[in-house]
């Protein structure tokens, strides 16, 4: 069941990100890397909206955020918050 939920969540996030014009790295795991430009700013603004993602500038990817797959409602909330800050 966890695997099915994760695959559905990945698909939901990928569709939503594509609709927002956000480049993402395809994944088979439980997270996506998304390219948002100024990731530090986007991260801060998402945090102000109660959405927690992970900056990955320490991996040499200052324009990317790591987004964990959540349940459908959580993914929707993330996508709505991201749309608001982009």
C-alpha beads as a LAMMPS data file, in Angstrom:
LAMMPS data file: protein, C-alpha beads

86 atoms
85 bonds

1 atom types
1 bond types

-500.0 500.0 xlo xhi
-500.0 500.0 ylo yhi
-500.0 500.0 zlo zhi

Masses

1 110.0

Atoms # bond

1 1 1 0.000 0.000 0.000
2 1 1 2.871 2.387 0.820
3 1 1 4.432 1.793 -2.591
4 1 1 1.118 2.506 -4.346
5 1 1 0.617 5.709 -2.327
6 1 1 4.154 6.835 -3.134
7 1 1 3.761 6.186 -6.864
8 1 1 0.452 8.067 -6.895
9 1 1 2.031 10.940 -4.970
10 1 1 4.992 11.131 -7.350
11 1 1 2.616 11.250 -10.306
12 1 1 0.476 13.947 -8.658
13 1 1 3.517 16.091 -7.896
14 1 1 4.998 15.609 -11.363
15 1 1 1.713 16.660 -13.012
16 1 1 1.361 19.681 -10.751
17 1 1 4.947 20.785 -11.246
18 1 1 4.634 20.424 -15.005
19 1 1 1.494 22.573 -14.930
20 1 1 3.456 25.209 -12.994
21 1 1 6.337 25.020 -15.475
22 1 1 8.722 23.793 -12.769
23 1 1 11.526 21.502 -13.902
24 1 1 11.949 18.403 -11.771
25 1 1 14.216 15.383 -11.768
26 1 1 12.248 12.174 -12.389
27 1 1 12.303 9.882 -9.368
28 1 1 11.575 6.345 -8.290
29 1 1 12.097 7.261 -4.631
30 1 1 9.969 9.152 -2.145
31 1 1 11.044 12.647 -3.168
32 1 1 11.574 14.911 -6.157
33 1 1 14.251 17.494 -6.831
34 1 1 12.678 20.643 -8.209
35 1 1 14.415 23.607 -9.829
36 1 1 13.002 26.866 -8.509
37 1 1 15.747 29.411 -9.159
38 1 1 16.402 31.152 -5.861
39 1 1 15.805 28.103 -3.697
40 1 1 16.706 29.894 -0.459
41 1 1 13.972 32.482 -1.046
42 1 1 11.389 29.907 -2.131
43 1 1 12.222 27.740 0.886
44 1 1 11.774 30.681 3.261
45 1 1 8.450 31.654 1.708
46 1 1 7.204 28.059 1.831
47 1 1 8.212 27.853 5.498
48 1 1 6.207 31.023 6.173
49 1 1 3.208 29.151 4.729
50 1 1 3.856 26.112 6.928
51 1 1 5.301 23.962 4.129
52 1 1 8.625 22.285 4.859
53 1 1 10.964 21.228 2.046
54 1 1 14.702 20.675 2.061
55 1 1 17.242 22.980 0.411
56 1 1 20.074 21.064 -1.253
57 1 1 22.633 23.818 -1.832
58 1 1 25.020 21.789 0.342
59 1 1 25.011 19.220 -2.494
60 1 1 25.985 21.908 -5.005
61 1 1 22.385 22.469 -6.150
62 1 1 21.553 26.034 -5.025
63 1 1 18.581 26.315 -7.392
64 1 1 16.900 23.094 -6.229
65 1 1 14.680 21.932 -3.384
66 1 1 14.020 18.371 -2.260
67 1 1 10.300 17.718 -1.890
68 1 1 9.122 14.595 -0.083
69 1 1 6.064 12.812 -1.394
70 1 1 3.076 13.149 0.898
71 1 1 -0.531 12.118 0.866
72 1 1 -2.805 13.636 -1.776
73 1 1 -3.975 16.536 0.404
74 1 1 -0.414 17.306 1.518
75 1 1 0.839 17.301 -2.068
76 1 1 -2.001 19.604 -3.075
77 1 1 -1.165 21.998 -0.257
78 1 1 2.488 22.046 -1.313
79 1 1 1.618 22.721 -4.966
80 1 1 -0.752 25.546 -3.997
81 1 1 1.890 27.134 -1.753
82 1 1 4.550 26.769 -4.427
83 1 1 2.309 28.413 -7.007
84 1 1 1.803 31.346 -4.631
85 1 1 5.527 31.932 -4.072
86 1 1 6.780 31.498 -7.628

Bonds

1 1 1 2
2 1 2 3
3 1 3 4
4 1 4 5
5 1 5 6
6 1 6 7
7 1 7 8
8 1 8 9
9 1 9 10
10 1 10 11
11 1 11 12
12 1 12 13
13 1 13 14
14 1 14 15
15 1 15 16
16 1 16 17
17 1 17 18
18 1 18 19
19 1 19 20
20 1 20 21
21 1 21 22
22 1 22 23
23 1 23 24
24 1 24 25
25 1 25 26
26 1 26 27
27 1 27 28
28 1 28 29
29 1 29 30
30 1 30 31
31 1 31 32
32 1 32 33
33 1 33 34
34 1 34 35
35 1 35 36
36 1 36 37
37 1 37 38
38 1 38 39
39 1 39 40
40 1 40 41
41 1 41 42
42 1 42 43
43 1 43 44
44 1 44 45
45 1 45 46
46 1 46 47
47 1 47 48
48 1 48 49
49 1 49 50
50 1 50 51
51 1 51 52
52 1 52 53
53 1 53 54
54 1 54 55
55 1 55 56
56 1 56 57
57 1 57 58
58 1 58 59
59 1 59 60
60 1 60 61
61 1 61 62
62 1 62 63
63 1 63 64
64 1 64 65
65 1 65 66
66 1 66 67
67 1 67 68
68 1 68 69
69 1 69 70
70 1 70 71
71 1 71 72
72 1 72 73
73 1 73 74
74 1 74 75
75 1 75 76
76 1 76 77
77 1 77 78
78 1 78 79
79 1 79 80
80 1 80 81
81 1 81 82
82 1 82 83
83 1 83 84
84 1 84 85
85 1 85 86
